[in-house]
Amino acid sequence: MPSWIGAVILPLSGLLLSLPAGADVKARSCGEVRQAYGAKGFSLADIPYQEIAGEHLRICPQEYTCCTTEMEDKLSQQSKLEFENLVEETSHFVRTTFVSRHKKFDEFFRELLENAEKSLNDMFVRTYGMLYMQNSEVFQDLFTELKRYYTGGNVNLEEMLNDFWARLLERMFQLINPQYHFSEDYLECVSKYTDQLKPFGDVPRKLKIQVTRAFIAARTFVQGLTVGREVANRVSKVSPTPGCIRALMKMLYCPYCRGLPTVRPCNNYCLNVMKGCLANQADLDTEWNLFIDAMLLVAERLEGPFNIESVMDPIDVKISEAIMNMQENSMQVSAKVFQGCGQPKPAPALRSARSAPENFNTRFRPYNPEERPTTAAGTSLDRLVTDIKEKLKLSKKVWSALPYTICKDESVTAGTSNEEECWNGHSKARYLPEIMNDGLTNQINNPEVDVDITRPDTFIRQQIMALRVMTNKLKNAYNGNDVNFQDTSDESSGSGSGSGCMDEVCPTEFEFVTTEAPAVDPDRREVDSSAAQLGHSLLSGSLVCIALAWQRLCR
């Protein structure tokens, strides 16, 4: 035999040995792959009819293949898009929870404030008539500032409430002393006696505590829903690294290249790929869980001593009670102010006294339950809080659970019951490597994804910081503190008894709330009892004098 014949036979025998076991010398058909590839919306012009040599492949095994270079590129891009969609779909629950509940809470709180203002306005018009209407800006400004605080305005609640009572004292002081003329300087001196004289009784102190804590809790809780919504929306939009994209392609579409388009990845194989691709998201979990815990604690406060609904619903009655206290203590208040600020100048000769307006109602007449504004947003705070607490609990550990949730999807993996007939990254067989733990540092030996554990994702770290800041605000709100105004006063920075305190800080200032904070029943018994007391006070003869004096003041 000529030597050249032997030289030809040896390479041919090597080629035959390199073919897959059981394979014919003739290349296998790519018909099944062509069908699956076309179903993805790709052009069949890219795909061969029969297997070709795979030296051109950069990701999949370089064996006989149905994939061209163009196919591998397109399938790589397809795997990236499918991964991004999977993460977004898997986090859909947590995202919609925060979006929908933020909208509902915000709608509720805004409508609650509108209803409270309308209730006070209607009640005071019926009770005080023109006297209130001509001085209503004092009360309108109160609600304007409360709304501004809730919507994120830079409002110091304590100072704002102090200013409201000081302005009200100035107006009332002129009414109970119509025989004198008071300069602006004199009225400023009068306002300085608000805390010392307590002309409105204990109402301002109690109301200030109740309002500040309830508004701090409400605003912070809604801000927490906003932060949770933004973080969830941002984190669910992933940008896979090149190493992740290679791993996704190898897992999802290299079976196509091997002529096995119906074989799905092994479950544990999928977990390692997802843990490598979502390592940074898993690192968000610790701070996310602390944030959810803080949200749940503030939710408990909203159900109990910091219930903004039980504070705002009877605020009209509380302010009227304060006005009646001022009326009843008018002589003592005036004497002490004259002593401290000096004797005022007599007023100019009074014009002929007018009778009280015919439409002035001297009897305090609260609403019947059916006359009061409807419940804010058609629900109650308790129902809203109960609902959100259930949803928040379900959203814990959501980011570290992403790989497990995705790999449970029957459209993604072969499932845990089919560990032998699944794609392991090389062939249809069992996946042997161990499953990695969660988080970036645990991916150092990930067999599927090339992860640089020395470079944490900056974007994820920003979300962690946002959660950390919000958690701190929630902890402060739980204790009744406004993080923006923590140093203003100890009085507005406590915590109600009955539901425990974070960091074991429980100023005793707020202990009265569990017994004295208004908890209005549906039949509004508290309002009715206060109304009866106020009605009796309003029948006194001095109110007519106030009416006449207020008329003169407002002309």
C-alpha positions in Angstrom: 0.0 0.0 0.0 1.4 3.4 -1.0 2.5 5.5 2.0 0.2 8.4 1.0 -2.9 6.2 1.5 -1.9 5.5 5.1 -1.3 9.2 5.7 -4.9 9.9 4.6 -6.5 7.0 6.6 -5.0 8.1 10.0 -6.6 11.6 10.0 -9.9 10.2 8.8 -9.9 7.6 11.6 -9.3 10.4 14.1 -12.2 12.4 12.7 -14.5 9.4 13.1 -13.4 8.9 16.7 -14.2 12.6 17.5 -17.9 12.2 16.5 -20.4 11.8 19.3 -21.0 8.2 20.4 -23.7 6.6 18.2 -23.6 9.4 15.7 -23.6 8.6 12.0 -20.9 9.9 9.8 -23.6 11.9 8.1 -24.5 15.1 10.1 -27.8 15.0 12.0 -30.8 17.1 11.0 -31.5 20.5 12.6 -35.2 20.4 11.8 -36.4 20.4 15.5 -34.0 23.3 16.3 -35.2 25.2 13.2 -38.8 24.9 14.4 -38.0 26.1 17.9 -35.8 28.9 16.6 -38.4 30.1 14.2 -41.0 30.1 17.0 -38.9 32.6 18.8 -39.4 35.0 15.9 -36.0 34.6 14.3 -35.2 34.2 10.6 -34.6 30.6 9.5 -32.0 31.9 7.1 -29.5 32.0 10.0 -29.8 28.3 10.8 -28.4 25.3 8.8 -30.5 22.3 7.8 -27.9 19.9 9.3 -25.2 20.1 12.0 -22.0 21.8 11.2 -18.6 21.9 12.9 -18.7 24.2 16.0 -15.2 25.8 16.0 -16.8 29.2 15.6 -18.8 29.1 18.8 -17.7 31.3 21.6 -20.0 30.3 24.4 -21.5 26.9 23.7 -19.5 23.6 23.4 -17.4 23.6 20.2 -18.8 20.3 18.9 -21.1 19.5 16.0 -23.8 22.1 16.3 -27.0 23.6 14.7 -25.8 27.2 15.7 -24.1 29.6 13.5 -22.2 32.7 14.8 -25.3 34.8 14.1 -27.5 32.4 16.0 -25.3 32.4 19.0 -25.3 36.2 19.1 -29.0 36.5 18.7 -29.7 33.8 21.3 -27.3 35.5 23.7 -29.4 38.7 23.4 -32.6 36.7 23.7 -31.4 35.1 26.9 -30.5 38.6 28.3 -34.0 39.9 27.5 -35.7 36.8 29.0 -33.7 37.1 32.2 -34.6 40.8 32.6 -38.3 40.0 32.0 -38.1 37.1 34.5 -36.7 39.3 37.2 -39.3 42.0 36.5 -42.2 39.5 36.5 -40.9 37.7 39.7 -40.7 41.0 41.6 -44.1 42.1 40.2 -45.9 41.4 43.5 -43.6 43.5 45.7 -43.7 46.4 43.2 -47.4 46.5 42.8 -47.8 46.2 46.6 -45.9 49.4 47.2 -47.4 51.2 44.2 -51.0 50.5 45.0 -50.7 50.9 48.8 -48.9 54.2 48.5 -51.6 55.5 46.3 -54.3 54.3 48.7 -52.7 55.7 51.8 -51.9 59.0 50.2 -55.5 59.3 49.0 -56.8 58.4 52.4 -54.6 60.9 54.3 -55.3 63.8 52.0 -59.0 63.2 52.1 -58.9 62.8 55.9 -57.4 66.3 56.2 -59.9 67.8 53.7 -62.8 66.2 55.7 -61.4 67.5 59.0 -61.1 71.0 57.7 -64.6 70.9 56.2 -66.0 69.5 59.4 -64.4 72.3 61.5 -65.5 75.0 59.0 -69.1 73.8 58.9 -69.3 73.4 62.6 -67.8 76.8 63.4 -70.0 78.5 60.9 -73.1 77.0 62.5 -71.9 77.8 66.0 -70.2 81.2 65.7 -71.6 82.5 62.4 -69.9 85.6 61.0 -67.5 85.8 63.9 -65.8 82.7 62.7 -66.1 83.5 59.0 -64.4 86.9 59.5 -61.5 85.2 61.4 -61.4 81.9 59.6 -57.9 82.5 58.2 -56.4 81.5 61.5 -57.9 78.0 61.2 -57.4 77.8 57.4 -53.7 78.5 58.0 -53.6 75.7 60.5 -54.8 73.2 58.0 -52.7 74.6 55.2 -49.6 74.0 57.3 -50.7 70.5 58.3 -51.2 69.6 54.7 -47.8 71.2 53.8 -46.1 69.1 56.5 -47.8 65.9 55.3 -46.7 66.5 51.7 -43.1 66.9 52.7 -42.9 70.6 53.5 -40.3 71.9 55.9 -42.7 72.5 58.7 -41.9 72.3 62.4 -45.2 70.9 63.8 -44.6 72.0 67.4 -43.7 75.6 66.4 -46.6 75.8 63.9 -49.1 74.6 66.6 -47.7 77.0 69.1 -48.1 79.8 66.6 -51.7 78.8 66.0 -52.7 79.0 69.7 -50.8 82.3 70.1 -52.7 83.8 67.2 -56.0 82.5 68.5 -55.2 84.0 71.9 -54.5 87.4 70.4 -57.9 87.4 68.6 -59.8 86.1 71.7 -58.0 88.5 74.0 -59.3 91.5 72.0 -62.8 90.1 72.0 -63.0 89.7 75.8 -61.5 93.1 76.4 -63.4 95.3 73.8 -63.0 98.4 76.0 -59.3 98.6 75.3 -57.1 99.3 72.3 -54.2 96.9 71.8 -51.1 97.7 69.7 -49.2 95.0 67.8 -46.4 95.1 70.4 -49.0 94.6 73.2 -50.6 91.6 71.4 -47.1 90.1 70.9 -46.6 90.4 74.6 -50.0 88.7 75.2 -49.0 85.7 73.0 -45.9 85.2 75.1 -48.2 84.3 78.0 -49.8 81.4 76.1 -47.8 78.6 77.8 -47.6 80.3 81.2 -51.3 81.2 81.6 -52.8 78.2 79.8 -55.8 80.3 78.7 -57.1 77.3 76.6 -56.7 74.8 79.4 -54.8 71.6 78.7 -56.2 71.2 75.2 -53.2 72.7 73.3 -50.7 70.5 75.2 -52.6 67.3 74.6 -53.6 68.2 71.0 -50.0 69.1 70.2 -48.7 65.7 71.4 -51.5 63.8 69.6 -51.2 65.8 66.3 -47.4 65.8 66.1 -47.0 62.1 66.8 -49.9 61.1 64.4 -48.6 63.3 61.6 -45.0 62.2 62.0 -46.1 58.6 61.8 -48.5 59.1 58.9 -46.0 61.2 56.8 -43.1 58.8 57.5 -45.2 55.8 56.8 -46.2 57.1 53.4 -42.6 58.2 52.7 -41.6 54.6 53.5 -44.1 53.3 51.0 -42.6 55.7 48.4 -39.0 54.5 49.1 -40.1 50.9 49.0 -41.8 51.5 45.7 -38.8 53.3 44.2 -36.3 50.7 45.4 -38.4 47.8 44.2 -38.9 49.5 40.8 -35.2 50.2 40.4 -33.8 46.9 41.6 -36.3 44.9 39.4 -34.7 46.5 36.3 -31.4 44.5 36.2 -28.4 45.1 33.9 -26.7 41.7 33.6 -22.9 41.7 33.3 -21.1 40.1 30.3 -20.3 37.1 32.5 -23.9 36.7 33.5 -25.1 37.0 29.8 -22.6 34.2 28.9 -23.9 32.0 31.7 -27.6 32.7 30.7 -26.9 31.8 27.1 -25.1 28.6 28.1 -28.0 27.6 30.3 -31.0 28.6 28.2 -29.9 28.2 24.6 -26.9 26.1 24.3 -29.3 23.1 24.3 -30.5 24.5 20.9 -27.0 24.5 19.6 -26.6 20.8 20.7 -29.8 19.9 18.9 -31.8 19.6 22.2 -34.2 22.5 22.1 -36.8 20.8 24.3 -34.4 19.9 27.1 -34.6 22.4 30.0 -31.8 23.3 32.5 -31.4 21.4 35.7 -32.8 23.1 38.8 -29.6 23.4 40.7 -27.8 24.5 37.6 -30.3 27.3 37.2 -29.9 28.3 40.9 -26.1 28.8 40.5 -26.6 30.9 37.4 -29.2 33.0 39.1 -27.3 33.4 42.3 -24.3 34.6 40.3 -26.3 37.0 38.2 -28.4 38.3 41.1 -25.6 38.4 43.8 -25.9 42.1 44.4 -29.6 42.0 44.6 -29.3 39.4 47.3 -27.1 41.7 49.3 -30.0 44.2 49.4 -32.0 41.7 51.4 -30.6 42.5 54.9 -31.4 46.2 54.7 -34.7 45.5 53.0 -35.8 43.2 55.8 -34.9 45.8 58.5 -36.9 48.4 56.5 -39.9 46.1 56.3 -39.7 45.4 60.1 -39.6 49.2 60.8 -42.6 49.7 58.5 -44.5 47.1 60.4 -43.7 48.7 63.7 -44.9 52.2 62.5 -48.0 50.4 61.2 -48.7 49.2 64.7 -48.4 52.7 66.0 -50.9 53.9 63.3 -53.3 51.3 64.6 -52.8 52.4 68.2 -51.7 55.6 69.9 -50.6 57.4 66.8 -53.9 56.9 64.9 -54.2 60.1 62.8 -57.9 59.3 62.1 -58.8 59.4 65.8 -56.9 62.7 66.2 -58.2 64.5 63.1 -61.9 63.4 63.3 -62.7 65.3 66.6 -60.2 68.2 66.1 -63.1 70.6 65.6 -64.6 69.7 69.0 -61.2 70.0 70.7 -60.5 73.5 69.4 -64.0 74.6 70.4 -63.4 73.2 73.9 -60.2 75.3 74.0 -62.2 78.4 73.0 -64.7 77.8 75.8 -61.9 77.4 78.3 -60.6 80.8 77.3 -64.0 82.3 77.7 -64.5 80.9 81.1 -61.1 82.0 82.3 -61.2 85.4 80.6 -61.1 87.5 83.8 -58.1 85.7 85.3 -56.3 85.7 82.0 -56.8 89.4 81.4 -55.7 90.3 85.0 -52.5 88.4 84.6 -51.8 89.8 81.2 -52.4 93.4 82.4 -50.0 92.7 85.3 -47.3 91.4 83.0 -47.7 93.5 79.9 -49.0 96.7 81.5 -52.4 98.5 81.5 -53.6 99.0 77.9 -55.0 102.2 76.5 -58.8 102.7 76.5 -60.4 102.2 73.1 -61.9 105.2 71.2 -65.5 106.0 72.0 -67.5 103.0 70.9 -70.1 103.4 68.2 -73.6 102.5 69.1 -73.7 98.9 70.0 -75.4 96.6 67.6 -77.4 93.6 68.5 -76.0 90.2 67.9 -76.6 88.9 64.3 -80.0 87.3 64.0 -78.4 84.2 62.5 -75.9 83.7 65.3 -76.5 80.4 67.0 -75.8 80.5 70.7 -76.0 76.8 71.1 -73.2 74.5 70.1 -74.7 72.1 67.7 -72.4 69.2 66.5 -73.1 67.0 63.6 -75.3 64.0 63.8 -73.3 61.0 62.5 -75.1 61.1 59.2 -74.2 64.7 58.7 -70.4 64.3 59.2 -68.2 63.9 56.1 -68.0 60.4 54.7 -65.0 58.2 55.7 -61.9 59.2 53.9 -61.3 57.3 50.6 -64.2 55.1 51.5 -62.2 53.1 54.0 -60.7 53.4 57.5 -57.1 53.6 58.7 -57.4 50.3 60.6 -58.5 48.5 57.4 -55.7 50.1 55.4 -53.1 49.2 58.0 -54.3 45.6 58.4 -54.1 45.1 54.6 -50.6 46.6 54.2 -49.2 44.7 57.2 -50.1 41.4 55.5 -48.6 42.5 52.2 -45.4 43.8 53.9 -44.8 40.5 55.7 -45.0 38.6 52.4 -42.3 40.9 50.9 -39.6 40.0 53.3 -36.6 38.2 51.9 -37.9 38.9 48.4 -34.5 39.7 46.9 -32.6 36.7 48.1 -35.5 34.5 47.1 -35.4 35.7 43.5 -33.2 32.8 42.2 -35.4 30.2 43.9 -38.6 31.8 42.6 -37.3 32.0 39.0 -35.9 28.5 39.0 -39.3 27.1 40.2 -40.8 28.3 37.0 -41.7 25.3 34.8 -41.0 27.3 31.7 -37.4 27.9 32.9 -36.1 24.6 34.3 -36.8 20.9 34.2 -37.8 21.0 37.9 -36.5 19.1 40.9 -38.2 15.9 40.0 -36.3 15.5 36.7 -32.6 15.7 37.7 -31.3 13.1 35.2 -33.0 14.3 32.0 -32.0 18.0 32.2 -29.4 20.3 30.7 -26.3 20.6 32.9 -24.4 23.1 30.8 -22.6 20.4 28.7 -25.1 17.6 28.0 -28.4 16.1 29.1 -27.4 14.7 32.5 -27.4 15.3 36.2 -25.9 18.6 37.5 -23.2 17.7 40.1 -21.7 21.0 41.5 -22.9 22.3 44.8 -25.3 25.2 45.1 -23.7 28.5 46.1 -24.9 30.6 49.1 -26.5 33.9 48.7 -24.8 37.2 48.2 -21.8 38.7 46.4 -18.9 37.3 48.5 -20.3 33.8 48.3 -19.9 33.7 44.5 -16.1 33.5 44.5 -16.3 29.9 43.5 -19.4 30.0 41.4 -18.8 27.4 38.7 -21.2 29.0 36.2 -20.9 32.8 36.4 -17.7 34.8 36.5 -18.4 37.3 39.3 -16.0 40.0 40.5 -16.7 40.0 44.2 -14.3 42.9 44.8 -16.6 45.3 42.9 -20.1 45.6 44.5 -22.7 47.1 42.2 -22.8 50.9 42.9 -26.5 51.2 42.0 -27.5 48.5 44.5 -25.4 50.1 47.2 -27.3 53.4 46.6 -30.6 51.5 47.2 -29.2 50.0 50.4 -28.3 53.5 51.6 -31.8 54.8 50.7 -33.4 52.0 52.7 -31.0 52.6 55.6 -31.9 56.3 55.8 -35.7 55.5 55.6 -35.4 52.8 58.3 -33.8 55.4 60.6 -36.7 57.8 59.9 -39.2 55.0 60.6 -37.5 54.2 63.9 -37.7 57.9 64.9 -41.3 58.0 63.9 -42.0 55.0 66.0 -40.8 56.9 69.0 -42.7 60.0 68.0 -39.7 61.9 66.7 -39.4 63.9 63.5 -35.9 63.2 62.3 -35.8 66.7 60.8 -36.7 68.4 64.0 -35.4 66.1 66.7 -33.8 68.9 68.8 -36.8 71.2 69.1 -38.5 69.8 72.2 -38.7 66.7 74.4 -42.4 67.0 74.5 -43.0 66.0 70.9 -40.4 63.2 70.9 -41.8 60.4 73.0 -43.7 57.3 72.5 -47.1 56.1 73.6 -47.4 53.4 76.2 -48.9 50.1 75.4 -46.9 49.0 72.4 -43.3 49.1 73.5 -40.5 51.5 72.5 -37.6 51.1 70.2 -34.2 51.3 72.0 -36.2 51.3 75.2 -36.7 55.0 75.0 -40.2 55.9 76.4 -40.6 59.5 77.6 -43.3 59.6 80.2 -44.8 62.7 78.6 -46.9 60.5 76.3 -48.2 58.0 78.8 -51.6 59.7 79.1 -52.4 58.9 75.4 -53.7 55.4 76.0 -56.4 56.8 78.3 -56.9 60.3 77.0 -56.3 60.1 73.2 -59.6 60.3 71.5 -60.8 57.0 70.2 -64.0 58.0 68.5 -66.8 55.4 68.4 -69.1 55.3 65.4 -71.8 57.0 67.4 -69.3 59.7 68.3 -70.1 59.6 72.1 -67.0 61.6 72.9 -68.1 64.4 70.6 -71.6 64.4 72.0 -70.3 64.7 75.6 -68.0 67.5 74.7 -70.7 69.2 72.8 -73.0 69.1 75.8 -70.4 70.7 77.9 -69.6 73.4 75.3 -73.3 74.0 74.7 -73.8 74.8 78.3 -70.8 77.2 78.3 -72.0 79.0 75.2 -75.3 79.9 76.9 -73.5 82.2 79.3 -74.1 85.9 78.9 -70.5 86.8 78.2 -70.7 85.1 74.8 -73.0 87.9 73.6 -70.4 90.4 74.6 -67.8 88.5 72.7 -70.1 88.4 69.6 -70.5 92.2 69.7 -66.8 92.8 70.3 -65.7 90.5 67.5 -68.1 92.3 65.2 -66.5 95.6 66.0 -63.0 94.1 65.6 -63.7 92.7 62.2 -65.5 95.8 60.7 
